[in-house]
Amino acid sequence: MKVTGYEVFPIALPPPQRGGRLWMVMRLDTDAGISGYGEMMLLSSAYRWPVVVAMLEDLADQALVGHDPYNAEELFDKIYGRAGYSHAPEQTKLAMLSAFDMACWDIVGKDLDRPVHQLLGGRVRDKVRTYTYLYAADADAAAGSFRSLWLDPAFAARRARHYVDLGFTAVKLDPFSLDVSEDQGLGQTVPLQFSPSALSTAEAVVAAIRQEVGDAADILIGTHGQMTPASAIRFARRIERYDPLWFEEPVPPENMAALGRVARATSIPITTGERLTSKYDFARLLSHRAASIWNFDVGLVGGITEAKKIATMAEPHYVQVAPHVYGGPMIAAASVQLSLCSQNFLILEGIERFDGIYDELTDPPFVWRDGYLVASERPGLGHDLVEDAARRLRPDSPGPSLIRVY
């Protein structure tokens, strides 16, 4: 079997844009009449969508057309190992490889009439636990109150109660605004020491959520690498009493020794990985004992093939995996397949219940019930792209830079 062609689907999300502003999905076609879908994670790309489409098409022409979808290791070698003077993890290249790899696994699964998780060793669970970010209600989001969700303890607690009542057993929030205000940063740039008032507000938000939900749900803390190690340790000590499931990326991900310093100073499990790009990055995490939970993105690390290696690498060290999903339906579908067959799986990031725009773009839709995604029994990734819907959502202008992602 050989890949004979492809089509790229840039998708602009309508408001409220939960899961990102833009998704990049592609379909691969083969001489056997079987097609497969993949998706690249765009959050780490600084390029606008027409440039990304051109790069995907160029790399597909070079590495995919004529490629046998069964040869996953050869595809990695073509793009990572043989692609000129570029034998290093790089976010855009590895994200494009991720889309290619997913689509190839989708084709192989369909050719063998088996879901991908059966080809990776078979599943150890029938459903996949998910968490969601706390989002403002649509009416509140339209009124511009999303920032206050992170800064208003009572508001955050109400939204946490909303999601727990829906059936979620874990909720996530960023207790510091991603747009650092003057009163929070006092003139600093990232990484920074948050001001005493910022630390107190963040602590109050976490406390209010724990008081509201009790033991009915885990609380996940995200910070997107905003702090110095000292600031992260100060904050961790404030919130340990509320027993968060994790403290995610407290310092920028490039300094793993600094991350390890934070990990050894707190009882809260440290999570990182959504901005790392290869098994080589994650091997460095092990050497620094920097995190006990890895939230890699299947759409960034090289696809299902590499993500499975990363999960397996973590397993004998009792490091758990919690795939990051802030993207479209194919990243979600691939992450579910991986989660079903990973012994050390903890929880999967969800965009609420994967309904709304996901329902419109995914055939069949995802089935979410009582805090879990129910496994699809269909072959391949278990879900196809609704191409007509994707084409209707094609952006009509290059749009803003992707550098600001959340």
N, C-alpha and C positions, 0 to 999 in steps of 0.2 A: 504494500500500500504506500502511496506517495501523496504528499500535499500538492495540490494543483493550483490553489488560489485562496483568496481571503477577502474579507470585507471588514473595515473598521467602523465602529459606531460610537462617535462622540455624543454623549448624552448630557444635556443641560437640565438640571433638576429644577422643577418649578418650586416656588415657596411652599413650605418653610425650609427646604433644602436640608433635611435631616439625612445625614450620610454623605454630605459634601455638596459642592456646587456643580461638579462635573465628573462624570464617569467615562471611562474609556474601555469599551468591550470590543472584542473582535471574534469573527467566525473564520475557521479554517475549513476548507473543502478538500476532498480527496478524490482520487480516481476510482475509489470503491463506492462513491456516492454517499459517503458518510461525512457529516459535518460536526464540528465541535466548537464550543465557545470558551473563551478565556477573557480575563480582565486584568489590567495593570492598575496598581495603586498609584494615584496621582498626587497624594498629599506631599510627597517629597520632591516633586518636580517643580522647577521654576519656570517652565516653558508654557506658553499658551497653546490652546488645543490644536490649532492648525499645524504648529511645529511638531507636536507630539504625534499627530496622525502621520505626518511626513516621515518622521523617524521610525515609527512602527512599520510603515509600508516599505521603507528602505531596508530595514533589518530583516523583514519577512522575505523580501526578494532575495537577499543574500543567503539567509540561513534556513528558511522554511520551505520554499518552493522546491519540490523534489525530495524533501525529507520524509523518512519513514516515521510516522507518529509513535511507533513502538520503541524507537531508540531515544529514550529520554536522556541517557547519559551522554550520547553523542551530541544532542542539541545543546546541553550545558557546555560541553567542550568547545563546540563551534563558537558560541557567543562569549563565554568567559575565558576559555583557555587559548583559543586560536585567533581571536579577534584583534589582531595587531598588538600594539604595545599597551594593553589594557587589562593585564592580569591582576585586577584589583576590584574589590567590591565598589560598585558605583550605583547610585540610586535609580537613575533613569534606565540604564542598561539592564539591571537586574529586574526592574519592574516590567520592562518589555518582555524579557525572558519568562517572567511569571505568567504573563498572558499566553505566550506561546505554549508553555508547558501544560497549563490548565487545559487548553483546547486540545492538545494531543492526548491527555488522559481521558478527556471526554470522548474523543474519537475511539480510543482503544476500548473503553468501557462499552460503548455502543456496538463496536464490532464484535465483542465477546458476549454481549447481552448481560453485562454484569455492572453493578454500581462500583465506583472507583474504590470504595473502602474494602470491597471483597478482594480487590487486586493488590491491596497493601497489607494483607494479613488477616482481614476479616474484622468485624466490629466486636467491641467489648461492651457496647451499650446500644440501646435502641433509640435513645433520644439524647439531645444535647442541651444542657443547661445554658441559659443566656442571661446576661445582664443588660441594662439599658442606661444610658445617660439620663439624668433628669433634664427634661425639656419643659419649657413653659408651654401652657396651653396655647393653641393656635391664636386665640384672640389676644392673649397677653403678648405673644411673640410679635404679632402685628403692631402692637402698641409700643414696641421697643423695650420691653421689660426683661429681655433675656439676661442682660448683665446683672440685673437685680436678683435673679435666681441664684447667682453665686454669692451674693452679698447680703441677702435678706434671710435670716434664719427661719422665720415663720413661713415665708414663701417656699423655701427649699423643703421644709418639713411637709408642707401640704402636697407638694409635687411628689415627694417620696411616698407619702401615703397613697396617692393616686396610683402609682405604679405597683406598689405592693398589693393593693386591692385588685389590680388587673391579674395578678398571679406571679409577678416577678419575685424572685428570692434574693436578688442583689441589685443594687442601684449604684450609679457612679456619678460623681460630680467633680468639678474643678473649683475648689473653694477660694481660689484667687482668680481675679479677672485676667484673661489673656492679654487684654490691653491694660498694661500696668499704669495706673494713675499716679499722679505726683504724690498723693498722700500715702500710697503704698510703697513706691520705690524711692522716694526722696532723692530724685535725680540720678539714680543708678541705672545701668544697663544690665541685661541678663548675662550671667547669673548674678543675683542680687540678694541682699539681706532685706527681707521684707520688714516694714515698719512695725512697731509694737501694735498699732491699731489694726493693721492688716492681719497680723497673726491672731489677734483677739477676735476679729470678725470671722475669720476662717474657722477658728475653734468653735465659735458659737454656732455656726452653720452645721458643723459636724455633730455637735452636741444636740441640736434641735432635731436633726434627723434621727439620731439614735433614740432620743426620748420618744419620738413619734412612732417609730416602727418596732422598737424593742428588739427582740431576737428573731423577728419574722423575716429579716433580710440582712444580708451582708452590705457593708458600706465600702465602696472602692474610691480611693482618693487619687485623682490625677492632677499633675502640676505641669507637665510638658517642659521639664528641664529648666525651670525658671530660677532655681535657688543655688546659692553656694552650699557646700556641704555643711558649714556651720549653721546656716539658716534652716536647712532641711532638718538637721538634728534638733534644733530648737523647736521647730513646729511638730516634729514627730513626738517629742516628749509631751507636748500639750495634748495630743490627741490619742495617745496610747490607751488612755482609760476608756475610750469609746470603741476599742477593739476593731479597727478597720481590717478588712480582708487583705488590702494591700495599699501601699504608698508607691505610686507609679512615677517613674522617671523624675525623681526629686532634683537631680542635677542634670546638666546637658549630657547626652549619651556618649560624647566623644572621649570623656575622661572616666574610664571604668574603675581606676583606682579610687577616685573620689566617690564614685557610687558605692564601692565596697566599704569605704569609710562610713558612709551613712548606714549601710546594711548592718554593720557590726555595732552600731550605736543605738539601735532601736529593736524592739520586739516585733514591730510591724513588718510583715513580709514586703520586701522590695520587689517591684515589678519593672521590667524594661524590655525593649525589643522592637517596638513598632517603627523605629527609625533606623534599625540595623538591617543589613542587606545580604548577609551570607552566613554560611556555617562557620566561616573563619571569624567573623565578628562574635558569634555566640561562643565559640571556643575560648575567646579572650575573656568573656564574662565568667566562664568557669575558672579560669586561672586567677581571676581577681576576687572570686567568691562574691560577686557583685549583686546578684539577684537570685531569689528563690522561686520566682515565677517569670516566665518568658512570654511576652505577648507579641510575638512576631506576626507579621502580616504575610499571608500566603501570596498576596499580590505584589510583594516587594522583594522577598528573599530568594526568588528564583522559581516559584511555583510549588506544586505539590511534591515534586521529587525532592527538592532541597528542604522544604518544610518538614517532610517526614524524617529526613536525616537529622535535622535540628532537634525535633522532638525526641528521637531515639538517643541522640547524644545527651540530652538532658536527663533521660530516665534513670540511669544508674546512679546519678548524683542526687536523686529525689527532688529534682527541680521540676516544677509543674509547668504546663503550657496552657495559655489562655489566648487563642488567636485573636488578633486585632482585626476588626471589620468596621472600617469607616469608608465604605465604598458601595459598589453596586451588587447586583444579584449573583454574578459569577464568582466574585471573591467570597461572598457568603456561602454559596453552594460548595465551593472547593474547601472552605474551612470546615463546613459540616462534615464532609467526607473524611477529612483528616481527623477531626475530633472523634468520630465514631470508632476509629481504629487505633487511637493513641492511648496507651495505658496510663500515662501521666497527665491526661487532660483534666483541667480544673473547671473552666467556664469559658464561654464564647461571648465576645462582644456582640450585642444586638442593637439594631436601630429600631427602638421600640419593639413591635412584634413582627417586623418585616412585612408590614401590610402597606396600604397606600400605594406609593409609586412602585414598590416592589411587586405588588399584585398586578399592576398594569404591565410590567415589563417581563414577568416571569411566568413560564408555562411548564408545569403547573405551578400555582402559587406555593409559597412556603406554608407549612402547617405549624403554627405555634399554639401550644396549649399548656396552661398552668406553669409557665416559667421555662418551658422547654420547646425546642424545635424537634418535630417528629421526623425521623429519617425517611427520605424518599426511597422507594424500592426500584425506581426507574434506573436504567443503565446509565453509565457515564457519571456526570455530575448530578444527575437527577432532575435537572431543570434546564430548559432552553430559553433563549431570549425571544421575546415577542418583537420581531424585527420592525414591523410596521409602526408600533408604538415608539421604538427607539429612533426610527427615522423622523418621526414627527417632533421629537425632542432634540433634534440636531441643533446646535447653537447657530444663530444667524449672524454672529459677529465674533471676532477673535476673543472678545471679553477681557476682563481684568487679569492681571498676573495671578498665578496660582501660589505665589509665595506666601500670602496670608491664607491659611487653609481652614481654620475653624471659625 
